[in-house]
Amino acid sequence: MKGAFRITDKLKDWLTLKGWTQKQLAEELGCDDAIISRWFDEKNPKHPSWQMLRKLCFLTGLDTELLVFDRNIEQED
């Protein structure tokens, strides 16, 4: 899989851990939920912009390497 899919998989894992929806993620990032849904499009996913990727890292506490490359998200409580 390419990077966009890895980011999507990692975000799905994170949303599941937090119990959030894509709409809640969009609200927290201050963007339209249509932008988020494009990332999760199974046929033609879009990459988040670098600016949005930075916001994602800040919000989730995940680093860019974890979001983009093959590493698992583990709950840290």
Buried (B, 14 or more C-beta within 10 A) or exposed (E): EEEBEBBBBBBBBBBEBEEBEBEBBBBBBEBEBEBBBBBBEEEEBEBBEEEBBEBBBEEBEBEEEBBBEEEEBEEEE
